[in-house]
Amino acid sequence: MRIFKALIVFALFTNFSFAQENTTVEGNKVTQKEVAPIWPGCEDSESTKECFNTKMNSFIKENFSYSQNDAGEWVRGKSTVSFTVDDTGKVTNVETEGPEPIVNKEVERVVRSFPKLKPGMRGENPVAINYQMSFNF
């Protein structure tokens, strides 16, 4: 009888200890909630995505320096940047594409200078999230 009681107690506590806040189980389907990285200062925002975009755009406007070519003309163009926010919130793997190398270099510099973000989450675990964005300057 003692063994039976011990098994019941063990079963109850092991089921509760594996519960995860952002994970749901329905039948044989397990779903984990994914959360995108969060820009510093957006943690308590109602819409972290909107706050992220607003803060990132402000950061880019404040930190982007328009370049001039050898003739002294402002260089404008489109640049596509891809990067990863790793599981610690750091921006890594920055790559740019576009017709103007000067613009690409400046876009890469600005993206590399992003502040450390709160990392994306899958369930209860931090994960790396890839981004790709186009900018017109």
VENJOKA-V335279 format. One record per residue. RES is the residue in one small letter. PHI is phi in radians with two decimals (none if undefined). NEAR is the number of other ideal C-beta (glycine too) atoms within 8 Angstrom. Layout:
res=RES phi=PHI near=NEAR
res=RES phi=PHI near=NEAR
//
This chain:
res=m phi=none near=4
res=r phi=-1.08 near=5
res=i phi=-1.11 near=6
res=f phi=-1.05 near=7
res=k phi=-1.11 near=8
res=a phi=-1.10 near=8
res=l phi=-1.13 near=8
res=i phi=-1.13 near=8
res=v phi=-1.08 near=8
res=f phi=-1.05 near=8
res=a phi=-1.10 near=8
res=l phi=-1.11 near=8
res=f phi=-1.26 near=8
res=t phi=-1.25 near=8
res=n phi=-1.15 near=8
res=f phi=-1.27 near=7
res=s phi=-1.26 near=6
res=f phi=-1.70 near=6
res=a phi=-1.18 near=7
res=q phi=-2.14 near=8
res=e phi=-1.09 near=5
res=n phi=-1.79 near=9
res=t phi=-2.19 near=12
res=t phi=-2.14 near=5
res=v phi=-2.20 near=7
res=e phi=-2.25 near=5
res=g phi=1.09 near=4
res=n phi=-1.81 near=2
res=k phi=-1.88 near=6
res=v phi=-1.95 near=6
res=t phi=-2.11 near=8
res=q phi=-2.02 near=9
res=k phi=-1.25 near=9
res=e phi=-1.87 near=8
res=v phi=-2.18 near=8
res=a phi=-1.24 near=9
res=p phi=-1.01 near=11
res=i phi=-2.11 near=12
res=w phi=-1.21 near=12
res=p phi=-0.98 near=10
res=g phi=1.69 near=6
res=c phi=-1.81 near=11
res=e phi=-1.02 near=8
res=d phi=-1.77 near=3
res=s phi=-1.29 near=8
res=e phi=-1.15 near=2
res=s phi=-2.11 near=6
res=t phi=-1.16 near=11
res=k phi=-1.17 near=7
res=e phi=-1.12 near=8
res=c phi=-1.09 near=13
res=f phi=-0.99 near=13
res=n phi=-1.10 near=8
res=t phi=-1.11 near=8
res=k phi=-1.17 near=12
res=m phi=-1.14 near=10
res=n phi=-1.07 near=8
res=s phi=-1.10 near=8
res=f phi=-1.06 near=11
res=i phi=-1.12 near=10
res=k phi=-1.04 near=7
res=e phi=-1.28 near=6
res=n phi=-1.90 near=8
res=f phi=-1.41 near=10
res=s phi=-1.95 near=5
res=y phi=-1.21 near=9
res=s phi=-1.71 near=9
res=q phi=-2.05 near=7
res=n phi=-1.46 near=8
res=d phi=-1.10 near=3
res=a phi=-1.49 near=4
res=g phi=1.46 near=5
res=e phi=-1.55 near=6
res=w phi=-1.20 near=6
res=v phi=-1.59 near=11
res=r phi=-2.15 near=8
res=g phi=2.99 near=10
res=k phi=-1.90 near=10
res=s phi=-2.38 near=14
res=t phi=-1.84 near=11
res=v phi=-2.08 near=15
res=s phi=-2.14 near=11
res=f phi=-2.73 near=12
res=t phi=-2.12 near=10
res=v phi=-1.70 near=14
res=d phi=-1.29 near=10
res=d phi=-1.26 near=9
res=t phi=-1.86 near=7
res=g phi=1.68 near=11
res=k phi=-1.53 near=8
res=v phi=-1.42 near=11
res=t phi=-2.37 near=8
res=n phi=0.90 near=7
res=v phi=-1.41 near=11
res=e phi=-2.37 near=8
res=t phi=-2.18 near=12
res=e phi=-2.41 near=7
res=g phi=2.91 near=11
res=p phi=-1.29 near=4
res=e phi=-1.92 near=10
res=p phi=-0.99 near=5
res=i phi=-1.14 near=9
res=v phi=-1.17 near=15
res=n phi=-1.02 near=12
res=k phi=-1.12 near=9
res=e phi=-1.22 near=12
res=v phi=-1.07 near=15
res=e phi=-1.08 near=12
res=r phi=-1.07 near=8
res=v phi=-1.15 near=12
res=v phi=-1.12 near=11
res=r phi=-1.12 near=8
res=s phi=-1.60 near=6
res=f phi=-0.94 near=9
res=p phi=-1.20 near=6
res=k phi=-1.14 near=6
res=l phi=-1.75 near=13
res=k phi=-1.33 near=7
res=p phi=-1.14 near=14
res=g phi=-1.15 near=13
res=m phi=-2.24 near=12
res=r phi=-2.19 near=9
res=g phi=1.17 near=9
res=e phi=-1.83 near=7
res=n phi=-1.94 near=7
res=p phi=-1.19 near=8
res=v phi=-2.39 near=10
res=a phi=-1.38 near=9
res=i phi=-2.18 near=10
res=n phi=-1.64 near=8
res=y phi=-2.22 near=8
res=q phi=-2.48 near=7
res=m phi=-2.43 near=7
res=s phi=-1.94 near=8
res=f phi=-2.22 near=10
res=n phi=-1.97 near=6
res=f phi=-2.14 near=10
//
